[in-house]
Amino acid sequence: MKSNQSLVHKHENLLFIICVITTSIIALYLLLSIVGIFIFLALALLSLFSHIISMSHIQLNGVRLRESQLPELYDKVVDLSNKMELSNVPEVYIVESGGLLNAFATKVLALSGKNMIVLYSDFVDIAEEMPDFDIDYIIAHELAHLKQNHILKSVFVSLAMWIPFLGTSYLRMAEYTCDRMAAYYTEKPQNAINGLLILAAGRRLYNKVNLKEYMEQYNEKKGFFATLTELLSTHPPLPKRIHEIQTFMNDEPTVSLQRRTRQIIIILALVFILFPAVFIGISVGVAMVVSKLDFLSEIEAPLEYDPLMQAIIDNDQETVEQLLADGADPNVLNEYGESALLVSIVNERPQYLPILIEYGADPNLQDDYGWTPLMSAVVTGDLESGKLLLEAGADPTLKDSDEMSAIDYAVDYEELEFVQLFELYY
């Protein structure tokens, strides 16, 4: 007689503790961040709402087993619940599945709601039709999830699912535990194996499958992606589940399955050591190249102005007058070749044009793109500034890097008053 403790897979509890610690660390990190709190709460509420809606849909549309509703099937649930020492018999619903073969245990609310089991109708149909398959295994497997509080525990390991392979490893161990319990409490290991073969080959072919050949398939697939797929899956491969049931119940599996320790170590090294190292190396390398090229500084560095230009931008008339009186050069260019006159017009400070011109500002200085103060006056529709610049000797025929002159811009922007003004000068 096996003890209840031996029914639990030897790795399940250890992985559960690791997942709880991991989830706690991630949750603490999120809660310390204002954005993280909102993300955490939003995901939790969205998940809870979606779950409640889907369970309510099943409760409204599925067929609930009762003493007066499919009583033979209901009696199986009651008998197995009592045998497995569950405190309450869960609500069990049958739903039409469109050919899908599945069943699951859940709670309406993960922490405190009613226990539920949902059986897809095709599993029930197969049990009714086939003499070598009994629905007992499927029911017992889902009852085992409830007995082990896997639904409640899933809340405490949820964030560990973000860590590659960790959360899925725990879930696979939980499936092994439920397979063991189902085979143990139904006392029909072959029935459990048939249930898994139905998942593999379907209702028509499961009892024709050569079990030894099917188990050997697992040993043939040793590649990287086969192992990676297993590590990422929430359920163990079916041959391994069958192997575990046979080993647990009979101590003698049909085929000994090969371990994939080497492949697992390689994948873990790639994911947690090599890939991060390569990523960090590339990031550091790119950062060093960028710093050498001074690329980011050119993009992100704020434009620097000389004191006269800055005073114009700040609309500090007293400082502008004082700087010019103290000998500030109005024709100094900034790093883009902009003059104080151009800065005045671009920043809508036309009141500074007369004093700049008075102190010798050249109206024909062009920036790095060939842009002149007069061109800016045309584009902004500042006719008064245009008149001042023309009177100071601005040349409307100067061309920029696009081979456009102030006259061309006046025509292009349909600034008719400027067109007429230019006709007076040229």
C-alpha positions as CSV (number, residue, x, y, z in Angstrom):
1,M,0.0,0.0,0.0
2,K,1.5,3.3,-1.1
3,S,1.3,6.3,1.2
4,N,-0.3,9.5,0.2
5,Q,3.1,11.2,0.4
6,S,4.5,8.8,-2.2
7,L,1.7,9.8,-4.6
8,V,3.2,13.2,-4.9
9,H,6.0,13.4,-7.4
10,K,9.3,13.9,-5.6
11,H,10.1,17.2,-7.4
12,E,6.7,18.8,-7.1
13,N,7.0,20.4,-3.6
14,L,10.6,21.6,-4.1
15,L,9.7,23.3,-7.4
16,F,6.6,24.8,-5.8
17,I,8.8,26.4,-3.1
18,I,11.2,27.8,-5.7
19,C,8.3,29.1,-7.7
20,V,6.7,30.8,-4.7
21,I,10.0,32.5,-3.8
22,T,10.5,33.6,-7.4
23,T,6.9,34.9,-7.6
24,S,7.4,36.8,-4.3
25,I,10.5,38.5,-5.6
26,I,9.0,39.5,-8.9
27,A,5.8,40.8,-7.1
28,L,7.9,42.8,-4.6
29,Y,9.8,44.3,-7.5
30,L,6.6,45.3,-9.3
31,L,5.0,46.7,-6.2
32,L,8.0,48.9,-5.6
33,S,7.4,50.5,-9.0
34,I,4.4,52.8,-9.5
35,V,4.0,51.6,-13.1
36,G,4.6,48.0,-11.9
37,I,1.7,48.2,-9.5
38,F,-0.7,49.3,-12.2
39,I,0.5,46.5,-14.5
40,F,0.3,43.9,-11.8
41,L,-3.2,44.9,-10.8
42,A,-4.4,45.3,-14.4
43,L,-3.2,41.8,-15.4
44,A,-4.6,40.3,-12.2
45,L,-8.1,41.9,-12.6
46,L,-8.2,41.1,-16.3
47,S,-7.3,37.5,-15.7
48,L,-9.8,37.2,-12.9
49,F,-12.6,38.8,-14.9
50,S,-11.9,36.6,-17.9
51,H,-11.9,33.5,-15.7
52,I,-15.2,34.3,-14.0
53,I,-16.9,35.1,-17.3
54,S,-15.8,31.8,-18.9
55,M,-16.8,29.7,-15.8
56,S,-20.2,31.5,-15.7
57,H,-20.7,30.6,-19.3
58,I,-20.0,26.9,-18.5
59,Q,-22.4,27.0,-15.5
60,L,-25.1,28.5,-17.6
61,N,-24.7,26.2,-20.6
62,G,-23.1,23.0,-19.4
63,V,-24.9,20.0,-18.0
64,R,-24.2,19.7,-14.3
65,L,-24.1,16.2,-12.8
66,R,-26.5,15.5,-10.0
67,E,-28.3,12.6,-8.5
68,S,-31.1,13.3,-10.9
69,Q,-28.9,14.3,-13.9
70,L,-26.7,11.5,-15.4
71,P,-26.7,9.7,-12.0
72,E,-24.3,6.9,-12.9
73,L,-21.6,9.4,-13.8
74,Y,-22.4,11.5,-10.8
75,D,-22.0,8.5,-8.5
76,K,-18.5,8.0,-9.9
77,V,-17.6,11.5,-8.9
78,V,-19.0,11.0,-5.4
79,D,-17.3,7.7,-4.9
80,L,-13.9,8.9,-6.1
81,S,-14.3,12.1,-4.0
82,N,-14.9,10.1,-0.9
83,K,-12.1,7.7,-1.7
84,M,-9.7,10.6,-2.2
85,E,-11.0,12.2,1.1
86,L,-12.1,15.4,-0.5
87,S,-14.1,17.6,2.0
88,N,-16.7,18.5,-0.6
89,V,-17.9,16.9,-3.8
90,P,-17.1,19.5,-6.6
91,E,-19.6,20.7,-9.2
92,V,-19.0,18.7,-12.4
93,Y,-20.2,20.0,-15.8
94,I,-20.2,18.3,-19.2
95,V,-19.8,20.7,-22.1
96,E,-19.9,19.9,-25.8
97,S,-16.4,20.1,-27.2
98,G,-16.6,19.9,-30.9
99,G,-14.3,16.9,-31.0
100,L,-11.7,18.2,-28.5
101,L,-10.6,15.8,-25.8
102,N,-9.9,17.5,-22.6
103,A,-11.0,18.0,-19.0
104,F,-9.9,20.5,-16.3
105,A,-10.4,21.3,-12.7
106,T,-10.8,24.9,-11.5
107,K,-12.4,27.3,-9.0
108,V,-14.9,30.0,-9.9
109,L,-12.6,32.2,-7.8
110,A,-9.1,30.9,-7.5
111,L,-8.7,31.7,-3.8
112,S,-12.1,31.0,-2.3
113,G,-14.6,29.9,-5.0
114,K,-16.4,26.6,-5.6
115,N,-14.4,23.7,-6.9
116,M,-15.4,22.7,-10.4
117,I,-14.5,20.0,-12.9
118,V,-15.4,20.4,-16.5
119,L,-15.5,17.2,-18.7
120,Y,-15.5,17.6,-22.5
121,S,-18.4,15.5,-23.9
122,D,-16.2,13.5,-26.2
123,F,-14.4,11.9,-23.3
124,V,-17.7,10.8,-21.8
125,D,-18.9,9.5,-25.2
126,I,-15.7,7.3,-25.6
127,A,-16.2,5.9,-22.1
128,E,-19.8,5.0,-23.0
129,E,-18.8,3.3,-26.3
130,M,-15.5,1.6,-25.5
131,P,-15.4,-1.3,-23.0
132,D,-11.6,-0.9,-22.3
133,F,-11.8,2.7,-21.2
134,D,-13.5,4.1,-18.2
135,I,-14.0,7.8,-17.4
136,D,-12.9,7.1,-13.9
137,Y,-9.3,8.0,-14.7
138,I,-10.2,11.4,-16.2
139,I,-12.4,12.3,-13.2
140,A,-9.8,11.1,-10.7
141,H,-7.0,13.1,-12.4
142,E,-9.0,16.3,-12.1
143,L,-10.0,15.5,-8.5
144,A,-6.3,15.1,-7.7
145,H,-5.7,18.7,-8.9
146,L,-8.3,19.8,-6.3
147,K,-7.0,17.5,-3.6
148,Q,-3.5,18.9,-4.1
149,N,-4.8,22.5,-4.2
150,H,-3.1,23.1,-7.6
151,I,-5.6,25.8,-8.5
152,L,-4.9,27.8,-5.4
153,K,-1.1,27.1,-5.8
154,S,-1.2,28.4,-9.3
155,V,-1.8,31.9,-7.9
156,F,1.4,31.7,-5.9
157,V,3.5,30.5,-8.8
158,S,1.9,32.7,-11.6
159,L,4.8,35.2,-11.9
160,A,7.3,32.4,-11.9
161,M,5.9,31.5,-15.3
162,W,7.8,34.5,-16.6
163,I,11.1,32.7,-15.9
164,P,12.0,30.3,-18.7
165,F,11.4,26.6,-17.8
166,L,10.8,27.2,-14.1
167,G,7.0,27.5,-13.9
168,T,6.4,24.9,-16.6
169,S,8.6,22.5,-14.7
170,Y,6.4,22.8,-11.6
171,L,3.3,22.3,-13.7
172,R,4.7,19.1,-15.3
173,M,5.4,17.7,-11.9
174,A,1.9,18.5,-10.8
175,E,0.6,16.5,-13.8
176,Y,2.7,13.5,-12.8
177,T,1.3,13.7,-9.3
178,C,-2.3,13.7,-10.6
179,D,-1.6,10.8,-13.0
180,R,-0.2,8.8,-10.0
181,M,-3.2,9.6,-7.8
182,A,-5.7,8.8,-10.6
183,A,-4.1,5.4,-11.3
184,Y,-3.8,4.7,-7.6
185,Y,-7.3,5.5,-6.5
186,T,-9.0,4.0,-9.5
187,E,-6.8,0.9,-9.2
188,K,-6.8,0.7,-13.0
189,P,-3.4,1.7,-14.4
190,Q,-4.2,0.3,-17.8
191,N,-7.3,2.5,-17.9
192,A,-5.1,5.5,-17.2
193,I,-2.8,4.5,-20.0
194,N,-5.7,4.1,-22.4
195,G,-6.9,7.6,-21.4
196,L,-3.5,9.0,-22.4
197,L,-3.4,6.9,-25.6
198,I,-6.8,8.5,-26.5
199,L,-5.1,11.9,-26.3
200,A,-2.4,10.6,-28.6
201,A,-4.3,8.7,-31.3
202,G,-8.0,9.5,-30.8
203,R,-11.1,7.5,-30.0
204,R,-10.9,5.1,-33.0
205,L,-7.2,4.1,-32.9
206,Y,-6.1,4.3,-29.3
207,N,-6.6,0.6,-28.6
208,K,-4.7,-0.4,-31.8
209,V,-1.5,1.5,-30.9
210,N,1.6,-0.6,-30.3
211,L,2.5,0.7,-26.9
212,K,6.1,-0.4,-27.1
213,E,6.7,1.3,-30.4
214,Y,5.0,4.4,-29.2
215,M,7.2,4.6,-26.2
216,E,10.3,4.1,-28.3
217,Q,9.4,7.2,-30.3
218,Y,10.4,9.3,-27.4
219,N,13.9,7.8,-27.3
220,E,14.3,8.4,-31.1
221,K,13.7,12.2,-30.7
222,K,16.8,13.4,-29.0
223,G,17.3,16.7,-30.8
224,F,17.7,20.2,-29.4
225,F,14.2,21.4,-30.3
226,A,12.5,18.2,-29.0
227,T,14.1,18.9,-25.6
228,L,13.3,22.6,-25.7
229,T,9.7,21.9,-26.5
230,E,9.4,19.6,-23.5
231,L,11.0,22.2,-21.2
232,L,8.5,24.8,-22.4
233,S,5.4,22.6,-22.1
234,T,3.1,22.7,-19.1
235,H,2.3,19.0,-19.6
236,P,4.9,16.2,-19.9
237,P,5.1,14.2,-23.2
238,L,2.5,11.5,-23.2
239,P,5.1,8.6,-23.4
240,K,6.7,10.0,-20.2
241,R,3.4,10.2,-18.5
242,I,2.7,6.5,-19.4
243,H,6.2,5.6,-18.3
244,E,5.6,7.3,-14.9
245,I,2.3,5.5,-14.3
246,Q,3.8,2.1,-15.2
247,T,6.9,2.7,-13.0
248,F,4.8,3.9,-10.1
249,M,2.1,1.2,-10.3
250,N,4.1,-1.8,-11.6
251,D,7.7,-0.9,-11.1
252,E,8.3,-2.1,-14.6
253,P,7.7,0.2,-17.6
254,T,7.2,-1.2,-21.1
255,V,10.2,0.7,-22.3
256,S,12.9,2.5,-20.4
257,L,13.0,6.1,-21.5
258,Q,16.3,7.8,-21.9
259,R,17.2,10.8,-19.9
260,R,18.0,14.0,-21.7
261,T,20.3,15.5,-19.0
262,R,23.0,16.6,-21.5
263,Q,20.5,18.4,-23.8
264,I,18.9,20.1,-20.8
265,I,22.2,21.3,-19.4
266,I,23.1,22.7,-22.9
267,I,19.8,24.5,-23.2
268,L,20.0,26.0,-19.7
269,A,23.5,27.2,-20.4
270,L,22.4,28.8,-23.6
271,V,19.4,30.5,-22.1
272,F,20.9,31.7,-18.8
273,I,24.6,32.1,-19.6
274,L,25.5,32.2,-23.3
275,F,22.6,34.3,-24.6
276,P,22.8,36.9,-21.8
277,A,26.5,37.1,-22.2
278,V,26.2,37.6,-25.9
279,F,23.5,40.2,-25.4
280,I,25.5,42.1,-22.8
281,G,28.6,41.9,-25.0
282,I,26.8,43.2,-28.0
283,S,25.2,46.0,-25.9
284,V,28.6,47.0,-24.5
285,G,30.2,46.9,-27.9
286,V,27.5,49.0,-29.5
287,A,27.8,51.5,-26.6
288,M,31.5,51.8,-27.0
289,V,31.2,52.3,-30.8
290,V,28.5,54.9,-30.3
291,S,30.6,56.7,-27.7
292,K,33.6,56.7,-30.0
293,L,31.6,58.2,-32.8
294,D,30.0,60.6,-30.5
295,F,26.8,59.8,-32.3
296,L,24.3,60.2,-29.5
297,S,25.8,63.4,-28.3
298,E,25.3,64.9,-31.7
299,I,21.7,63.9,-31.7
300,E,20.7,64.6,-28.1
301,A,22.9,67.5,-27.2
302,P,20.9,70.7,-26.8
303,L,21.7,73.5,-29.2
304,E,24.0,76.0,-27.6
305,Y,23.7,79.7,-28.2
306,D,26.0,82.5,-27.5
307,P,24.9,85.0,-24.8
308,L,23.5,87.5,-27.3
309,M,21.3,84.8,-29.0
310,Q,20.2,83.4,-25.7
311,A,19.2,86.9,-24.5
312,I,17.1,87.3,-27.7
313,I,15.4,83.9,-27.2
314,D,14.7,84.8,-23.6
315,N,13.3,88.2,-24.8
316,D,15.7,90.0,-22.4
317,Q,15.9,93.4,-24.1
318,E,18.1,95.0,-21.4
319,T,20.7,92.2,-21.7
320,V,20.6,92.4,-25.6
321,E,21.3,96.1,-25.5
322,Q,24.0,95.8,-22.8
323,L,25.8,93.0,-24.7
324,L,25.8,95.0,-28.0
325,A,27.0,98.1,-26.2
326,D,29.8,96.1,-24.6
327,G,31.0,94.9,-28.1
328,A,29.2,91.6,-28.7
329,D,29.5,90.6,-32.3
330,P,26.0,90.3,-33.9
331,N,27.5,88.2,-36.7
332,V,28.7,85.3,-34.6
333,L,27.2,82.0,-35.8
334,N,26.0,79.1,-33.7
335,E,26.9,75.5,-34.5
336,Y,24.3,75.4,-37.3
337,G,25.5,78.6,-38.9
338,E,22.6,80.6,-37.6
339,S,23.1,84.3,-37.0
340,A,21.5,86.6,-34.4
341,L,19.2,88.0,-37.1
342,L,18.0,84.6,-38.1
343,V,17.5,83.5,-34.5
344,S,15.4,86.7,-33.9
345,I,13.0,85.9,-36.8
346,V,12.8,82.1,-36.1
347,N,11.9,82.8,-32.5
348,E,9.4,85.6,-33.3
349,R,11.5,88.3,-31.8
350,P,11.4,90.9,-34.7
351,Q,11.8,93.8,-32.3
352,Y,15.5,93.1,-32.1
353,L,16.2,93.5,-35.8
354,P,16.7,97.3,-35.8
355,I,19.3,97.3,-33.0
356,L,21.1,94.3,-34.5
357,I,21.2,96.0,-37.8
358,E,22.3,99.2,-36.1
359,Y,25.3,97.3,-34.6
360,G,26.3,95.8,-38.0
361,A,24.4,92.6,-38.3
362,D,24.8,91.2,-41.8
363,P,21.4,90.3,-43.3
364,N,22.9,88.0,-45.9
365,L,24.6,85.5,-43.6
366,Q,23.4,82.0,-44.4
367,D,23.2,79.0,-42.1
368,D,24.5,75.5,-42.9
369,Y,21.5,75.0,-45.3
370,G,21.9,78.3,-47.0
371,W,18.9,79.8,-45.2
372,T,18.8,83.6,-44.7
373,P,16.9,85.8,-42.3
374,L,14.9,87.1,-45.3
375,M,13.8,83.6,-46.2
376,S,12.6,83.0,-42.7
377,A,10.7,86.3,-42.8
378,V,8.9,85.2,-46.0
379,V,8.0,81.7,-44.7
380,T,6.6,83.2,-41.4
381,G,4.8,86.0,-43.3
382,D,6.6,88.7,-41.4
383,L,6.4,91.5,-43.9
384,E,7.7,94.3,-41.6
385,S,10.9,92.3,-40.8
386,G,11.3,91.7,-44.5
387,K,11.2,95.4,-45.2
388,L,13.8,96.1,-42.5
389,L,16.1,93.4,-43.9
390,L,15.7,94.6,-47.5
391,E,16.5,98.2,-46.4
392,A,19.6,96.8,-44.6
393,G,20.8,95.2,-47.9
394,A,19.3,91.7,-47.8
395,D,19.6,90.0,-51.1
396,P,16.4,88.1,-52.1
397,T,18.2,86.2,-54.8
398,L,20.5,84.2,-52.6
399,K,19.8,80.5,-52.9
400,D,19.8,77.8,-50.2
401,S,20.9,74.2,-50.5
402,D,17.6,73.4,-52.3
403,E,18.4,76.1,-54.9
404,M,15.5,78.2,-53.6
405,S,15.7,82.0,-53.0
406,A,13.5,84.2,-50.9
407,I,11.7,85.3,-54.1
408,D,11.1,81.6,-54.9
409,Y,9.7,81.0,-51.4
410,A,7.4,84.1,-51.7
411,V,5.9,82.6,-54.9
412,D,5.8,79.1,-53.5
413,Y,4.0,80.2,-50.3
414,E,1.8,82.6,-52.2
415,E,3.1,85.6,-50.2
416,L,1.9,88.1,-52.7
417,E,2.8,91.1,-50.6
418,F,6.4,89.9,-50.5
419,V,6.4,89.3,-54.2
420,Q,5.3,92.9,-54.7
421,L,7.9,94.1,-52.2
422,F,10.7,92.3,-54.0
423,E,9.6,93.9,-57.3
424,L,10.4,97.3,-55.7
425,Y,14.0,96.2,-54.9
426,Y,14.8,93.9,-57.8
